[in-house]
Amino acid sequence: MIDVSKMSQDTKACINACLDCHELCKTMVIHCLRQGGAHAEPGHVEIMLDCAEICQMSAHFMLRGSPLVGRTCEVCAEVCDRCASECDRFDDERTNMCAEVCRACAEACRDASPVARAA
């Protein structure tokens, strides 16, 4: 584990964005399953679960200073972008919020990682 007080502001912001996105995507799965219809389509639910998992993993990699964090942030940004696009298909307040949080996480991952910025 690395000393959090010595982390860059970009890394700290990315960890927080990843954890926020993880939490929101997990709760959105339940919301969408309850909504039914297109909200509960397997592909829609799957991308939210993928997003939640990669966000959690990326945050954990950053917290322990993994040398692979650049690669996880790169994938995290890609998955978050895909999740945001998927949520954009719906026009309701909760999915709009999910899309915004996913986009913010993707941007934070790109800001925190040179690998993700280059992608």
C-alpha positions as CSV (number, residue, x, y, z in Angstrom):
1,M,0.0,0.0,0.0
2,I,1.3,3.4,-0.8
3,D,1.1,6.6,1.3
4,V,-2.1,8.3,0.3
5,S,-0.8,11.6,1.5
6,K,1.9,11.4,-1.2
7,M,-0.5,10.6,-4.1
8,S,-1.0,13.2,-6.8
9,Q,-4.3,15.1,-6.8
10,D,-5.2,13.4,-10.1
11,T,-4.7,10.0,-8.6
12,K,-6.8,10.9,-5.5
13,A,-9.5,12.3,-7.8
14,C,-9.5,9.2,-9.9
15,I,-9.8,6.9,-6.9
16,N,-12.8,8.9,-5.7
17,A,-14.4,8.9,-9.2
18,C,-13.9,5.2,-9.6
19,L,-15.4,4.4,-6.2
20,D,-18.4,6.7,-6.9
21,C,-18.9,5.1,-10.3
22,H,-18.7,1.6,-8.8
23,E,-21.3,2.4,-6.3
24,L,-23.7,4.1,-8.7
25,C,-23.4,1.4,-11.4
26,K,-24.1,-1.3,-8.8
27,T,-27.3,0.5,-7.6
28,M,-28.3,1.3,-11.1
29,V,-28.5,-2.5,-11.9
30,I,-31.2,-2.9,-9.4
31,H,-33.0,0.2,-10.6
32,C,-32.9,-1.0,-14.2
33,L,-34.1,-4.5,-13.4
34,R,-37.0,-3.0,-11.5
35,Q,-37.8,-0.7,-14.4
36,G,-38.0,-3.7,-16.8
37,G,-38.2,-3.5,-20.5
38,A,-35.2,-2.1,-22.3
39,H,-33.7,-1.0,-19.0
40,A,-33.4,-4.7,-18.1
41,E,-31.9,-5.9,-21.3
42,P,-28.9,-8.2,-20.7
43,G,-26.4,-6.0,-22.6
44,H,-27.4,-2.9,-20.6
45,V,-27.1,-4.7,-17.3
46,E,-23.9,-6.3,-18.3
47,I,-22.1,-3.1,-19.2
48,M,-23.1,-1.5,-15.8
49,L,-21.8,-4.6,-14.0
50,D,-18.6,-4.5,-16.1
51,C,-18.2,-0.8,-15.3
52,A,-18.8,-1.3,-11.6
53,E,-16.2,-4.1,-11.4
54,I,-13.4,-2.3,-13.4
55,C,-13.9,0.9,-11.4
56,Q,-13.5,-1.0,-8.1
57,M,-10.5,-2.8,-9.5
58,S,-8.8,0.3,-10.8
59,A,-9.4,2.1,-7.4
60,H,-7.8,-0.8,-5.6
61,F,-4.8,-0.9,-8.0
62,M,-4.2,2.8,-7.4
63,L,-4.5,2.4,-3.6
64,R,-1.9,-0.2,-3.5
65,G,0.4,1.4,-6.1
66,S,0.2,-1.5,-8.6
67,P,2.6,-1.1,-11.6
68,L,-0.3,-2.1,-13.8
69,V,-2.5,0.8,-12.8
70,G,-2.0,2.6,-16.1
71,R,-3.4,-0.4,-18.0
72,T,-6.4,-0.8,-15.6
73,C,-7.1,2.9,-15.9
74,E,-7.0,2.6,-19.7
75,V,-9.6,-0.2,-19.7
76,C,-11.6,1.6,-17.0
77,A,-11.9,4.7,-19.1
78,E,-13.0,2.6,-22.1
79,V,-15.7,0.7,-20.1
80,C,-16.9,3.9,-18.5
81,D,-17.3,5.5,-21.9
82,R,-19.3,2.5,-23.2
83,C,-21.5,2.5,-20.1
84,A,-22.2,6.2,-20.5
85,S,-23.2,5.7,-24.1
86,E,-25.4,2.8,-23.1
87,C,-27.1,4.9,-20.4
88,D,-27.6,7.8,-22.9
89,R,-30.1,5.5,-24.7
90,F,-32.6,6.3,-21.9
91,D,-34.1,9.6,-21.0
92,D,-34.6,9.5,-17.3
93,E,-33.0,11.3,-14.5
94,R,-31.2,8.3,-13.0
95,T,-29.7,7.0,-16.2
96,N,-28.6,10.5,-17.2
97,M,-26.9,10.8,-13.8
98,C,-25.2,7.4,-14.4
99,A,-23.9,8.6,-17.8
100,E,-22.5,11.7,-16.2
101,V,-20.7,9.8,-13.4
102,C,-19.3,7.3,-15.9
103,R,-18.0,10.1,-18.1
104,A,-16.4,11.9,-15.2
105,C,-14.7,8.6,-14.1
106,A,-13.4,8.1,-17.7
107,E,-12.0,11.6,-17.7
108,A,-10.4,11.1,-14.3
109,C,-8.8,7.9,-15.4
110,R,-7.3,9.6,-18.4
111,D,-6.1,12.5,-16.2
112,A,-4.4,10.1,-13.8
113,S,-2.8,7.8,-16.2
114,P,-0.5,8.6,-19.1
115,V,-1.4,5.2,-20.7
116,A,-5.1,6.0,-20.6
117,R,-4.4,9.5,-22.0
118,A,-2.6,8.1,-25.0
119,A,-5.5,5.7,-25.8
